Amino acid sequence: MKKSLICFLICLLSVNIYAQKALVRKGDAFYKQMAYAEAIPYYTKALKKDSTLQEATFRLADCYRLTNNRLMSEHWLEKAVQFPGALPIYKFYYGQSLMNNGKYAKARKWMEDFVVDNTKDGRGQAFTRAIDMYESFFADSTNFVVTKLGINSENADFGAALYQDGIVFASSRKEHETIERTHAWTGQPFLNLYYSRGKETQFRDPELFNNSLQTKYNDGPVCFSKKGDEVWITRNNIEGSKVHKSKEKVVKLKLFTAKGNGNDWSKLEPFQFNNDEYNCAHPALSPDGKRLYFSSDMPGGKGGMDIYMCERTGTSWGRPINLGDTVNTKGNDMFPNVMDDGTLYFSSDGHPGIGGLDIFYTRDLGNRYLIPVNVGYPLNTPDDDFGMVYDMKNKIGYLSSNRANRGFDDDLYTFKKKSLRIKGIVVDKETGNPVKEARIELKTDDNTVNFTTGENGRFDFPGEFDIKYILKGAANGLGDTTMNFTILGSTPNDAFVRVELGKPSEFAMKISVFDGETKQPLPGATIKDEVTGSTLGSTDLAGDYKQAIVPQKDEQILISMPGYRPKVIMLKGQEGETPQDLTYTVEMTPAKDVSPFENWYKIVYYDLDKFNIRTDALETMEEVVAFLKENPQVKISISSHTDSRATKEYNERLSENRSKTIKKFLQDRDIPKQQIGTVTWSGEGVMVNKCGDDDPCTEEMHQLNRRTEITVNGILK
């Protein structure tokens, strides 16, 4: 009897194990096809039978994350990160999930753990900073009215595009069909395009948008040219009756375009850079129609979905250009939209935010983009917020969000700014300190108002959009300045004006900063006093930093810029000399693919005619050793220089010996060969100041040229 019972139990256990494997295999099949909604019940049943199945736990957590089930995603990610085989990225996903559910203190702990486990990925540091600055996202929260539109359905409605006297949007609302078609990823019906006439909160009942532009699969979101005679649509990779699949048997998203109007459209044509192996989605045309922005996970990107741009050339498009590290992250950067003044809105879960997808804006400066700005609460929430468009004529915006249902079923919202404020600060141009009792005058064609600053140097006026303003600032002993500006209303934030006042001077100093490769000016480069660490200012749109200076002593200046290697220059003091204009031209070297280490550097200084490491430089070198051991993926460059004394040939050999000394020091500290990258020397060829053979310079100025610069020049694969 006992033997029979044991055999029965063994058979029962075998059946259970077989059943679990069958459930997992079924779930895996759906998971690989991105049919996440269909995979969930199979993984759930398998894990009820055996909660120790690691891979099934990871994939179930992924399924809930990718279908935006916030609560279940947190539940299963919490289990996933406990397994010893969990990849570091699951800690990041868990931290994101906690942020989505408002648990910021706990999220910070997991983001910090992710940083420790994955130093190459800068998202952990970025989101830790976001949690620390969380309150700043709510600074303007009372100045917006955000309203859910009455045209939303019980399913997903998103991606509003301005068209004629209303909006066109994508919706998975149920239609009266004999056969209900559902999308395996979400479990909802496929998307159709709808048009609703109206504005702000008053819209007519939606009706299906032009049938000739729709299929029986996903259609939308869309964008239109400014005249409304060109449409771009995101659709499944289906042309006619033919379904195109990738090598993994997945139907990707593609872009299609047509010409015409609301009643008569030409045949949809595929975008020339569509590909069966990757997605192209979320189109946006620039106001002049010359640029197409879109999202894609094509090879060579920064992470998940990136934003790309193409220039129109005749009837075709130039190759897609990735908008680069300033805009794109290792996360998902999607849903671009371009305003009349060039402001680019997009959504991202890779930039620091409140949680989920947040809306950001930036602006193209010609050769780079401004660092993206989070639009803040209530336009952003801990849930997904995306697809922002703005009606400049009526000063009304629309966005998509799943805030109402905790991650489920996107809805359309409208928002409007209650009032506009013109805020600013008056500072001493030389010190950067706030100026109290400064006099501010704000003029329009119809009105003039005045304000006197307090201890913090700040001012605040009510303002209006599309009004030309003249602002004048003045203070005793600091002179005055006047500036003109117009607030176009394309950004949801209040206007902020920095007024710099400086003592009258007979001379001035200018630093012109350029890209060393393209020779284009670099706006927004930070200018710092390296000795005191104080920020002096930043370069303007022409790449120039200007200020009146008092010529007393030499100043060592650090110039830095995201994506570029920092530069140190010496401003020559003019004490006891006849004042004269000073102009410095600085070429910045792009720091390609070394984020987040582009601003790390060390400088070792030498005695005259020596190449040994001085006692005071040993501490610097030990810092270099510690940095390389903490970051084994980092590769550095070593570049040595001399002052102008002695012959060029002699200085060439001297700088070579300095570089070799540094290299040997690192080798003696067991730094791997692959981490010691480029080792170069240039003699007296690269100086940080004007101290050539015939220039009168102090010993301190010559000292700055006797140096070795150590920077990061690559990340090891």
C-alpha positions as CSV (number, residue, x, y, z in Angstrom):
1,M,0.0,0.0,0.0
2,K,2.8,2.4,1.0
3,K,4.7,1.6,-2.2
4,S,1.6,2.3,-4.3
5,L,1.0,5.6,-2.6
6,I,4.6,6.7,-3.3
7,C,4.3,5.8,-6.9
8,F,1.0,7.7,-7.1
9,L,2.6,10.8,-5.6
10,I,5.6,10.6,-8.0
11,C,3.2,10.4,-10.9
12,L,1.2,13.3,-9.6
13,L,4.4,15.4,-9.2
14,S,5.5,14.5,-12.7
15,V,2.1,15.6,-14.1
16,N,2.3,18.9,-12.1
17,I,5.8,19.6,-13.4
18,Y,4.8,18.8,-16.9
19,A,1.7,21.1,-16.6
20,Q,3.8,23.9,-15.2
21,K,6.3,23.7,-18.1
22,A,3.4,23.6,-20.6
23,L,2.0,26.8,-19.1
24,V,5.3,28.5,-19.2
25,R,6.0,27.4,-22.8
26,K,2.6,28.8,-23.8
27,G,3.3,32.1,-22.0
28,D,6.7,32.3,-23.6
29,A,5.2,31.9,-27.0
30,F,2.9,34.8,-26.5
31,Y,5.6,36.9,-24.8
32,K,8.0,36.5,-27.8
33,Q,5.2,37.7,-30.1
34,M,4.7,40.7,-27.8
35,A,1.2,39.4,-27.0
36,Y,1.7,40.4,-23.4
37,A,-2.0,40.5,-22.4
38,E,-2.4,36.9,-23.7
39,A,0.8,35.7,-21.9
40,I,-0.3,37.0,-18.4
41,P,-2.8,34.2,-17.5
42,Y,-0.4,31.4,-18.5
43,Y,2.5,32.8,-16.3
44,T,0.0,33.5,-13.5
45,K,-1.2,29.9,-13.4
46,A,2.3,28.5,-13.6
47,L,3.5,30.6,-10.7
48,K,0.5,29.6,-8.6
49,K,1.8,26.1,-8.9
50,D,5.4,27.0,-8.3
51,S,6.4,30.5,-7.1
52,T,10.1,29.8,-7.6
53,L,10.1,29.9,-11.4
54,Q,12.5,32.8,-12.0
55,E,12.1,33.4,-15.7
56,A,8.3,33.2,-15.5
57,T,8.4,35.8,-12.7
58,F,10.6,38.1,-14.7
59,R,8.4,37.9,-17.8
60,L,5.1,38.2,-15.9
61,A,6.5,41.4,-14.3
62,D,7.5,42.6,-17.8
63,C,4.0,41.8,-19.1
64,Y,2.3,43.9,-16.5
65,R,4.9,46.7,-16.9
66,L,4.4,46.8,-20.7
67,T,0.6,46.8,-20.4
68,N,0.7,49.6,-17.9
69,N,-0.8,47.7,-15.0
70,R,0.9,49.8,-12.3
71,L,-0.2,47.9,-9.2
72,M,0.5,44.4,-10.6
73,S,3.7,45.6,-12.1
74,E,5.0,46.7,-8.7
75,H,3.8,43.5,-7.1
76,W,5.7,41.2,-9.5
77,L,8.7,43.4,-9.9
78,E,9.1,43.3,-6.1
79,K,9.3,39.5,-6.4
80,A,11.6,39.6,-9.4
81,V,14.3,41.7,-7.7
82,Q,14.5,39.2,-4.9
83,F,15.8,36.4,-7.2
84,P,19.6,36.1,-7.3
85,G,19.5,35.9,-11.1
86,A,17.7,39.2,-11.5
87,L,19.4,41.5,-14.0
88,P,20.1,45.0,-12.6
89,I,17.6,46.6,-15.0
90,Y,14.8,45.0,-13.0
91,K,15.9,47.2,-10.0
92,F,15.5,50.2,-12.3
93,Y,12.0,49.0,-13.5
94,Y,11.0,48.4,-9.8
95,G,12.2,51.9,-8.9
96,Q,10.1,53.3,-11.8
97,S,7.1,51.3,-10.7
98,L,7.4,52.6,-7.1
99,M,7.6,56.2,-8.5
100,N,4.5,55.6,-10.6
101,N,2.7,54.6,-7.4
102,G,4.0,57.6,-5.5
103,K,6.4,55.7,-3.3
104,Y,9.4,58.0,-3.8
105,A,11.4,57.2,-0.7
106,K,11.4,53.5,-1.4
107,A,12.1,54.1,-5.1
108,R,15.2,56.1,-4.2
109,K,16.7,53.1,-2.5
110,W,16.2,50.8,-5.6
111,M,17.5,53.5,-7.9
112,E,20.7,53.8,-5.8
113,D,21.1,50.0,-5.9
114,F,20.7,50.1,-9.7
115,V,23.5,52.7,-9.9
116,V,25.8,50.5,-7.9
117,D,25.1,47.5,-10.1
118,N,25.2,49.3,-13.4
119,T,27.6,52.3,-13.5
120,K,27.4,52.5,-17.3
121,D,23.7,53.5,-17.3
122,G,23.2,57.1,-16.2
123,R,19.4,56.7,-15.7
124,G,19.8,55.6,-12.1
125,Q,21.7,58.8,-11.2
126,A,19.2,60.9,-13.2
127,F,16.1,59.4,-11.4
128,T,17.8,59.7,-8.0
129,R,18.2,63.4,-8.7
130,A,14.6,63.6,-9.9
131,I,13.4,62.2,-6.6
132,D,15.5,64.7,-4.7
133,M,14.1,67.6,-6.8
134,Y,10.6,66.2,-6.7
135,E,9.0,69.2,-5.1
136,S,10.3,71.5,-7.9
137,F,8.0,69.8,-10.4
138,F,5.0,71.2,-8.5
139,A,6.2,74.8,-8.4
140,D,3.5,76.0,-10.9
141,S,0.8,73.5,-10.1
142,T,-1.9,75.9,-9.2
143,N,-1.6,77.9,-12.4
144,F,-3.2,75.3,-14.8
145,V,-6.7,74.0,-15.4
146,V,-6.5,70.4,-16.7
147,T,-9.8,68.9,-17.8
148,K,-10.6,65.4,-19.1
149,L,-12.5,65.6,-22.3
150,G,-16.1,64.3,-22.5
151,I,-15.4,62.5,-25.8
152,N,-13.3,59.8,-24.2
153,S,-14.5,56.2,-24.3
154,E,-14.0,53.4,-21.8
155,N,-11.0,52.2,-23.8
156,A,-7.9,54.1,-25.0
157,D,-8.2,57.5,-26.6
158,F,-4.9,59.4,-27.3
159,G,-2.7,61.3,-29.7
160,A,-4.8,64.5,-30.5
161,A,-3.7,66.2,-33.7
162,L,-5.0,69.7,-34.5
163,Y,-7.0,69.5,-37.8
164,Q,-9.4,72.1,-39.3
165,D,-11.8,73.2,-36.5
166,G,-11.2,70.2,-34.2
167,I,-8.9,67.3,-33.4
168,V,-8.2,63.9,-34.9
169,F,-7.2,61.2,-32.5
170,A,-6.6,57.4,-32.1
171,S,-9.1,55.3,-30.2
172,S,-9.7,51.6,-29.4
173,R,-13.4,52.3,-28.6
174,K,-15.7,49.4,-29.4
175,E,-17.6,49.5,-32.7
176,H,-20.6,47.5,-33.7
177,E,-18.9,44.8,-35.6
178,T,-19.8,41.1,-36.2
179,I,-16.2,40.1,-35.3
180,E,-14.5,42.0,-32.5
181,R,-10.8,42.4,-33.3
182,T,-8.3,42.8,-30.4
183,H,-4.7,43.7,-30.1
184,A,-2.7,40.9,-28.4
185,W,-0.3,43.4,-26.7
186,T,-3.0,45.2,-24.8
187,G,-6.1,43.0,-25.1
188,Q,-8.1,45.9,-26.4
189,P,-9.7,46.5,-29.9
190,F,-7.4,47.8,-32.6
191,L,-7.0,51.6,-33.0
192,N,-9.1,53.6,-35.4
193,L,-8.9,57.3,-36.3
194,Y,-11.7,59.7,-35.1
195,Y,-12.5,63.3,-35.8
196,S,-14.3,65.6,-33.3
197,R,-15.1,69.2,-34.1
198,G,-14.7,71.8,-31.3
199,K,-12.1,73.3,-29.0
200,E,-11.1,73.5,-25.3
201,T,-13.7,71.3,-23.5
202,Q,-16.6,71.6,-26.0
203,F,-16.5,68.9,-28.7
204,R,-19.1,67.2,-30.8
205,D,-19.5,63.4,-30.7
206,P,-16.5,61.8,-32.5
207,E,-17.0,60.2,-35.9
208,L,-14.7,57.9,-37.9
209,F,-12.1,59.9,-39.8
210,N,-11.7,59.2,-43.6
211,N,-12.2,55.5,-44.3
212,S,-9.6,55.5,-47.1
213,L,-6.9,56.1,-44.5
214,Q,-7.8,53.3,-42.2
215,T,-7.3,49.5,-42.0
216,K,-8.6,46.7,-39.9
217,Y,-5.5,46.9,-37.7
218,N,-3.9,49.8,-35.7
219,D,-4.2,53.2,-37.2
220,G,-2.8,56.3,-35.4
221,P,-1.6,58.5,-34.0
222,V,-1.4,61.0,-36.9
223,C,-0.1,64.5,-37.7
224,F,-1.0,67.0,-40.4
225,S,0.8,69.8,-42.2
226,K,0.0,73.3,-41.2
227,K,-2.3,73.7,-44.2
228,G,-4.0,70.4,-43.5
229,D,-3.1,69.0,-47.0
230,E,-0.6,66.4,-45.9
231,V,-1.2,63.6,-43.4
232,W,1.3,61.2,-41.7
233,I,-0.1,58.1,-40.0
234,T,1.4,55.4,-37.6
235,R,0.1,52.0,-38.7
236,N,0.9,48.3,-38.4
237,N,3.4,47.0,-40.9
238,I,0.6,46.0,-43.4
239,E,0.4,47.0,-47.0
240,G,-2.8,46.0,-48.8
241,S,-3.5,42.4,-47.7
242,K,0.1,41.6,-47.0
243,V,1.3,41.5,-43.4
244,H,5.0,42.1,-43.0
245,K,6.8,40.5,-40.0
246,S,10.3,40.8,-38.6
247,K,12.6,37.9,-38.2
248,E,11.1,37.4,-34.8
249,K,7.7,37.1,-36.4
250,V,6.6,40.5,-34.9
251,V,4.5,43.0,-36.9
252,K,6.3,46.4,-36.4
253,L,4.9,49.9,-36.7
254,K,5.5,52.0,-39.9
255,L,4.8,55.5,-41.1
256,F,2.6,56.2,-44.1
257,T,1.7,59.5,-45.8
258,A,-0.9,60.9,-48.2
259,K,-1.8,64.2,-49.8
260,G,-5.3,65.8,-50.0
261,N,-7.9,67.1,-47.7
262,G,-10.6,65.9,-45.3
263,N,-12.7,64.3,-48.1
264,D,-10.3,63.2,-50.7
265,W,-6.9,61.7,-50.0
266,S,-4.4,60.1,-52.3
267,K,-3.2,56.6,-51.8
268,L,-1.1,56.1,-48.7
269,E,2.6,55.8,-49.4
270,P,5.1,54.2,-47.1
271,F,7.9,56.2,-45.5
272,Q,11.2,55.5,-47.4
273,F,13.0,54.5,-44.2
274,N,10.4,52.0,-42.9
275,N,11.9,48.6,-42.1
276,D,10.4,45.2,-41.2
277,E,13.0,44.9,-38.3
278,Y,12.2,48.1,-36.4
279,N,9.4,50.5,-35.5
280,C,8.8,54.0,-37.0
281,A,6.0,55.8,-35.3
282,H,4.6,59.1,-33.9
283,P,5.2,61.5,-36.8
284,A,5.4,65.3,-36.4
285,L,5.9,67.8,-39.2
286,S,7.7,71.1,-38.6
287,P,5.4,74.2,-39.3
288,D,7.2,74.8,-42.6
289,G,6.9,71.2,-43.6
290,K,10.6,70.8,-44.2
291,R,11.3,68.5,-41.3
292,L,9.8,65.2,-40.2
293,Y,10.3,64.1,-36.6
294,F,9.4,60.6,-35.5
295,S,10.1,57.9,-32.9
296,S,12.1,54.7,-33.7
297,D,14.0,51.9,-32.2
298,M,16.2,51.5,-35.3
299,P,19.8,50.2,-34.7
300,G,22.3,52.7,-33.5
301,G,20.0,54.5,-31.1
302,K,20.6,55.5,-27.5
303,G,18.2,53.0,-25.9
304,G,14.5,52.0,-26.4
305,M,12.6,54.4,-28.7
306,D,14.6,57.5,-29.8
307,I,13.5,60.6,-31.7
308,Y,14.8,61.1,-35.2
309,M,14.6,63.9,-37.7
310,C,14.7,64.0,-41.5
311,E,15.1,67.0,-43.9
312,R,12.8,67.1,-46.9
313,T,14.7,67.2,-50.2
314,G,12.3,67.6,-53.1
315,T,9.9,64.7,-53.0
316,S,12.1,62.5,-50.8
317,W,13.7,62.7,-47.3
318,G,17.3,62.8,-46.2
319,R,18.6,60.1,-43.9
320,P,17.2,60.0,-40.3
321,I,19.3,61.9,-37.8
322,N,19.2,60.9,-34.2
323,L,18.6,64.0,-32.0
324,G,21.5,62.9,-29.8
325,D,22.2,62.4,-26.1
326,T,20.7,65.8,-25.0
327,V,17.2,64.6,-26.1
328,N,17.4,60.8,-26.3
329,T,18.1,58.5,-23.4
330,K,18.4,54.8,-22.7
331,G,14.7,54.8,-22.0
332,N,11.9,55.6,-24.4
333,D,11.7,59.1,-26.0
334,M,8.6,59.4,-28.1
335,F,5.6,61.5,-29.3
336,P,7.5,64.6,-30.7
337,N,5.6,67.8,-31.7
338,V,7.1,71.0,-33.0
339,M,5.7,74.5,-32.4
340,D,5.8,77.5,-34.6
341,D,8.8,79.0,-32.7
342,G,10.8,75.8,-32.9
343,T,10.0,74.5,-29.4
344,L,10.0,70.7,-29.5
345,Y,7.7,68.8,-27.1
346,F,8.3,65.1,-26.5
347,S,7.6,62.4,-23.8
348,S,10.2,60.4,-22.1
349,D,10.6,57.8,-19.3
350,G,14.4,58.3,-19.4
351,H,14.8,61.9,-18.3
352,P,14.2,62.8,-14.6
353,G,10.5,63.2,-14.0
354,I,7.6,62.5,-11.7
355,G,7.0,59.0,-13.0
356,G,6.1,57.0,-16.1
357,L,6.2,59.0,-19.3
358,D,6.6,62.7,-18.6
359,I,6.3,65.6,-21.1
360,F,9.4,67.7,-21.8
361,Y,10.3,70.6,-24.1
362,T,13.5,71.7,-25.7
363,R,14.6,73.9,-28.6
364,D,16.9,73.4,-31.6
365,L,19.8,75.9,-31.5
366,G,21.1,74.9,-34.9
367,N,23.9,72.6,-33.8
368,R,22.5,71.3,-30.5
369,Y,19.4,71.1,-28.4
370,L,18.8,72.9,-25.1
371,I,18.7,70.6,-22.1
372,P,15.0,69.3,-21.9
373,V,12.7,71.0,-19.3
374,N,10.1,69.0,-17.5
375,V,6.8,70.8,-17.8
376,G,5.8,69.8,-14.2
377,Y,2.6,69.0,-12.5
378,P,-0.3,69.0,-13.3
379,L,0.6,68.4,-16.9
380,N,2.8,65.6,-15.7
381,T,1.8,63.0,-13.1
382,P,3.2,59.7,-11.7
383,D,1.4,58.0,-14.6
384,D,2.0,58.2,-18.4
385,D,1.6,61.7,-19.9
386,F,2.4,62.2,-23.5
387,G,1.3,63.4,-26.9
388,M,1.2,67.1,-26.1
389,V,0.0,69.6,-28.7
390,Y,-0.7,73.3,-28.4
391,D,-3.2,75.5,-30.2
392,M,-1.3,78.8,-30.4
393,K,-4.4,80.6,-31.7
394,N,-6.6,79.8,-28.8
395,K,-3.8,79.3,-26.2
396,I,-5.2,75.8,-25.4
397,G,-3.2,72.6,-25.1
398,Y,-4.1,69.0,-25.4
399,L,-2.4,65.9,-24.0
400,S,-2.9,62.2,-23.4
401,S,-2.6,60.5,-20.1
402,N,-3.7,57.4,-18.2
403,R,-3.8,59.2,-14.8
404,A,-7.5,58.5,-14.3
405,N,-7.2,54.8,-14.3
406,R,-3.7,54.2,-12.7
407,G,-2.0,53.2,-15.9
408,F,-4.9,51.8,-17.8
409,D,-6.7,53.2,-20.8
410,D,-5.3,56.5,-22.1
411,D,-7.6,59.5,-22.2
412,L,-7.5,62.9,-23.8
413,Y,-7.2,66.1,-21.7
414,T,-7.2,69.8,-22.4
415,F,-5.3,72.3,-20.4
416,K,-5.1,76.1,-20.1
417,K,-2.9,78.4,-18.2
418,K,-4.8,80.5,-15.7
419,S,-2.5,83.5,-15.9
420,L,1.0,84.4,-17.2
421,R,3.7,85.8,-14.9
422,I,6.9,87.6,-16.0
423,K,9.4,86.6,-13.4
424,G,13.1,87.4,-13.1
425,I,16.1,88.3,-11.1
426,V,18.6,91.3,-11.1
427,V,22.2,90.3,-10.5
428,D,25.6,92.0,-10.4
429,K,27.2,91.0,-13.7
430,E,30.7,90.8,-12.1
431,T,29.8,88.7,-9.0
432,G,26.5,87.1,-10.0
433,N,25.0,88.2,-6.6
434,P,21.4,89.4,-6.4
435,V,21.0,93.2,-6.5
436,K,18.6,94.7,-3.9
437,E,16.8,98.0,-4.5
438,A,17.3,97.6,-8.3
439,R,14.6,99.5,-10.3
440,I,12.7,97.5,-12.9
441,E,10.5,99.1,-15.5
442,L,8.3,97.0,-17.8
443,K,6.7,98.7,-20.8
444,T,4.2,97.8,-23.5
445,D,2.6,100.0,-26.1
446,D,-0.3,100.7,-23.7
447,N,1.2,100.5,-20.2
448,T,4.2,101.0,-17.9
449,V,4.7,99.3,-14.5
450,N,7.6,99.6,-12.0
451,F,9.1,97.4,-9.4
452,T,11.9,97.6,-6.8
453,T,13.7,94.4,-5.9
454,G,14.2,93.2,-2.3
455,E,17.1,91.3,-0.8
456,N,16.8,88.4,-3.2
457,G,16.9,90.6,-6.3
458,R,13.7,89.1,-7.8
459,F,10.8,90.7,-9.5
460,D,7.4,89.5,-10.7
461,F,4.8,91.1,-13.1
462,P,1.5,89.9,-14.6
463,G,1.9,89.4,-18.3
464,E,0.2,88.3,-21.5
465,F,1.0,86.2,-24.5
466,D,2.0,87.8,-27.9
467,I,2.8,91.2,-26.4
468,K,6.0,93.0,-27.1
469,Y,7.7,94.0,-23.9
470,I,10.5,96.4,-23.2
471,L,12.2,95.8,-19.8
472,K,14.7,98.2,-18.3
473,G,16.8,97.5,-15.2
474,A,18.9,99.9,-13.2
475,A,20.7,100.2,-9.9
476,N,23.0,102.8,-8.2
477,G,26.6,102.3,-9.2
478,L,25.8,99.5,-11.6
479,G,24.4,101.4,-14.6
480,D,21.3,100.2,-16.5
481,T,20.4,97.8,-19.3
482,T,17.4,97.4,-21.6
483,M,16.0,94.3,-23.3
484,N,13.1,93.5,-25.7
485,F,11.1,90.2,-25.7
486,T,7.8,88.6,-26.7
487,I,6.2,85.7,-25.0
488,L,4.8,83.4,-27.7
489,G,2.9,81.0,-25.4
490,S,4.5,77.9,-26.8
491,T,5.9,76.8,-23.4
492,P,3.7,76.2,-20.3
493,N,6.1,77.8,-17.9
494,D,6.1,81.4,-16.9
495,A,8.7,83.7,-18.6
496,F,11.9,84.2,-16.6
497,V,14.3,87.1,-17.3
498,R,17.8,87.5,-15.9
499,V,18.9,91.1,-15.8
500,E,22.7,91.6,-15.4
501,L,23.9,95.0,-14.3
502,G,27.6,95.9,-14.4
503,K,29.9,98.8,-13.4
504,P,30.8,101.0,-16.3
505,S,34.2,100.0,-17.7
506,E,36.5,101.2,-20.5
507,F,37.2,97.7,-21.6
508,A,35.6,94.3,-21.7
509,M,36.4,90.6,-21.8
510,K,34.9,88.1,-24.3
511,I,35.2,84.3,-24.4
512,S,34.0,82.8,-27.7
513,V,33.3,79.1,-27.5
514,F,33.1,76.9,-30.6
515,D,32.7,73.2,-31.5
516,G,36.2,72.0,-32.4
517,E,35.0,69.8,-35.3
518,T,32.1,71.8,-36.9
519,K,33.5,75.3,-35.9
520,Q,29.9,76.2,-35.0
521,P,29.3,78.4,-31.9
522,L,28.2,76.7,-28.7
523,P,25.4,78.5,-26.8
524,G,24.8,77.6,-23.2
525,A,28.5,76.7,-22.3
526,T,29.1,77.3,-18.6
527,I,31.9,79.7,-17.5
528,K,33.3,79.1,-14.0
529,D,36.1,80.4,-11.9
530,E,38.0,77.2,-11.3
531,V,39.6,78.4,-8.1
532,T,36.5,79.5,-6.3
533,G,34.0,77.2,-8.1
534,S,31.6,80.1,-8.7
535,T,29.7,80.3,-11.9
536,L,30.3,83.5,-13.9
537,G,27.7,82.9,-16.5
538,S,27.1,81.1,-19.8
539,T,27.6,81.8,-23.5
540,D,24.8,83.4,-25.6
541,L,23.3,82.2,-28.9
542,A,26.4,83.4,-30.7
543,G,28.6,81.3,-28.4
544,D,30.0,84.4,-26.6
545,Y,30.3,85.2,-22.9
546,K,31.0,88.9,-22.3
547,Q,31.5,90.9,-19.2
548,A,33.2,94.1,-18.0
549,I,36.2,93.1,-15.7
550,V,38.6,94.8,-13.4
551,P,42.2,93.8,-14.4
552,Q,43.7,92.8,-11.1
553,K,45.0,89.2,-11.1
554,D,45.2,86.2,-13.3
555,E,42.0,84.0,-13.3
556,Q,41.8,80.3,-14.1
557,I,38.5,79.7,-15.9
558,L,36.8,76.4,-16.5
559,I,34.5,76.1,-19.6
560,S,32.2,73.1,-19.6
561,M,29.4,71.9,-21.9
562,P,27.3,68.7,-21.8
563,G,28.7,66.4,-24.5
564,Y,32.1,68.1,-24.6
565,R,35.3,67.9,-22.7
566,P,35.9,70.7,-20.3
567,K,38.6,73.3,-21.1
568,V,40.7,75.4,-18.7
569,I,42.0,78.8,-19.8
570,M,43.9,81.5,-18.0
571,L,42.6,85.1,-18.2
572,K,45.6,87.4,-18.0
573,G,45.4,90.0,-15.2
574,Q,46.0,93.7,-16.1
575,E,47.0,95.2,-12.8
576,G,49.2,98.2,-13.3
577,E,48.7,98.0,-17.1
578,T,46.7,100.1,-19.5
579,P,43.2,98.5,-19.7
580,Q,42.6,96.7,-23.0
581,D,39.9,94.4,-24.5
582,L,40.6,90.7,-23.9
583,T,39.2,88.1,-26.4
584,Y,39.7,84.4,-26.0
585,T,38.6,81.8,-28.6
586,V,38.0,78.3,-27.1
587,E,37.4,75.2,-29.3
588,M,35.6,72.4,-27.4
589,T,36.2,68.8,-28.3
590,P,33.1,66.6,-28.5
591,A,33.0,63.9,-25.8
592,K,31.6,61.1,-28.0
593,D,30.0,58.2,-26.2
594,V,31.5,58.8,-22.8
595,S,28.4,59.8,-20.8
596,P,28.2,60.3,-17.8
597,F,32.0,61.0,-17.6
598,E,32.4,63.8,-20.1
599,N,33.0,66.4,-17.4
600,W,35.6,64.3,-15.5
601,Y,39.2,65.4,-15.8
602,K,42.4,65.8,-13.8
603,I,45.5,68.0,-14.4
604,V,49.0,67.3,-13.1
605,Y,51.4,70.2,-13.0
606,Y,55.3,70.1,-13.2
607,D,58.3,72.1,-12.2
608,L,60.3,73.9,-14.9
609,D,62.3,71.5,-17.0
610,K,61.1,68.4,-15.0
611,F,58.9,65.4,-15.7
612,N,58.8,63.7,-12.3
613,I,55.5,63.7,-10.4
614,R,55.7,66.3,-7.6
615,T,54.5,65.6,-4.1
616,D,51.5,67.8,-4.5
617,A,50.5,65.9,-7.7
618,L,50.6,62.5,-6.0
619,E,47.2,63.1,-4.5
620,T,45.8,63.9,-7.9
621,M,47.2,60.7,-9.4
622,E,45.9,58.6,-6.6
623,E,42.4,60.1,-7.4
624,V,42.9,59.0,-11.0
625,V,43.8,55.4,-9.9
626,A,40.8,55.2,-7.6
627,F,38.5,56.5,-10.3
628,L,39.7,53.9,-12.9
629,K,39.4,51.0,-10.4
630,E,35.9,52.1,-9.5
631,N,34.9,52.4,-13.2
632,P,36.7,49.6,-15.0
633,Q,34.7,50.3,-18.2
634,V,36.3,53.7,-18.5
635,K,39.2,54.4,-20.9
636,I,41.3,57.6,-20.5
637,S,43.5,59.8,-22.6
638,I,46.8,61.3,-21.4
639,S,48.1,64.5,-23.1
640,S,51.1,66.4,-21.9
641,H,52.4,70.0,-22.5
642,T,55.1,72.5,-21.6
643,D,55.6,76.2,-21.4
644,S,57.2,78.2,-24.2
645,R,60.7,78.4,-22.7
646,A,63.5,76.3,-24.4
647,T,63.4,75.1,-28.0
648,K,60.3,73.5,-29.6
649,E,62.3,70.3,-30.1
650,Y,63.4,70.1,-26.5
651,N,59.8,70.8,-25.3
652,E,58.5,68.1,-27.5
653,R,60.8,65.5,-25.8
654,L,60.0,66.9,-22.4
655,S,56.2,66.6,-22.9
656,E,56.7,63.0,-24.2
657,N,58.6,62.1,-21.0
658,R,55.8,63.6,-18.9
659,S,53.2,61.5,-20.6
660,K,55.3,58.3,-20.2
661,T,55.7,59.1,-16.5
662,I,52.0,59.3,-16.0
663,K,51.5,56.1,-18.0
664,K,54.1,54.2,-15.9
665,F,52.6,55.4,-12.7
666,L,49.2,53.9,-13.7
667,Q,50.8,50.7,-14.8
668,D,52.6,50.4,-11.5
669,R,49.2,50.7,-9.7
670,D,47.9,47.7,-11.7
671,I,45.6,49.7,-14.0
672,P,44.8,47.4,-17.0
673,K,46.4,48.3,-20.3
674,Q,43.0,48.7,-22.0
675,Q,42.0,51.5,-19.6
676,I,45.1,53.5,-20.6
677,G,44.0,54.7,-24.0
678,T,45.5,57.5,-26.0
679,V,48.9,58.8,-24.8
680,T,50.0,62.0,-26.6
681,W,52.2,65.0,-26.2
682,S,52.5,68.4,-27.9
683,G,55.4,70.3,-26.4
684,E,54.5,74.0,-26.3
685,G,51.9,73.6,-29.1
686,V,48.8,73.8,-26.9
687,M,48.7,76.6,-24.3
688,V,46.0,77.7,-21.9
689,N,47.0,81.4,-22.1
690,K,48.9,83.8,-24.2
691,C,52.4,83.0,-23.0
692,G,54.4,82.5,-26.2
693,D,58.1,83.2,-26.7
694,D,57.7,87.0,-26.8
695,D,54.8,87.4,-24.4
696,P,55.6,88.8,-20.9
697,C,54.1,86.3,-18.4
698,T,54.4,85.6,-14.7
699,E,55.7,82.4,-13.3
700,E,52.2,81.5,-12.3
701,M,51.0,81.8,-15.9
702,H,53.9,79.7,-17.2
703,Q,53.1,77.0,-14.5
704,L,49.6,76.5,-16.0
705,N,51.2,75.4,-19.3
706,R,53.5,72.8,-17.7
707,R,50.8,70.1,-17.3
708,T,49.3,66.7,-18.2
709,E,45.6,66.6,-18.9
710,I,43.8,63.3,-18.1
711,T,40.3,62.9,-19.6
712,V,37.8,60.1,-20.4
713,N,37.9,59.3,-24.1
714,G,35.9,56.1,-24.4
715,I,33.8,53.4,-22.8
716,L,35.1,49.8,-23.1
717,K,32.6,47.3,-24.5
